[in-house]
Amino acid sequence: MEEPWAWEFLSRAADALVSFLSEFVDDWLANDMRVAVFKILLGWLVFSLVAIHFAWKVYGSTVNDMYYRQGTGGQNGGTPDAAPHLGGWESSSADAFKSHRE
């Protein structure tokens, strides 16, 4: 059996939500400028999300391939351990492997 405080909490939360929505609707109907700004921003958000979706459909595989190269070896499939013009972590193959504690 549920505790009475749980029902009281849910009742208060529902009353607060209804009160907030009622005040929001009253304020919304009284302020045409706020409605216009909201519609413009909502339209811009929807347009941006649709544009991002279509751009990802067109260029997503290219971007993905740039960061996750296919192949053998390396951290991300084909990413080399060090750039060819830069040295690796060890100065030569004769040096001992250093741990993170050193």
Summary of the structure (lengths in Angstrom):
residues: 102
radius of gyration: 28.9
end to end distance: 59.6
largest distance: 78.4
contacts: 171
relative contact order: 0.04
helix: 62%
strand: 0%
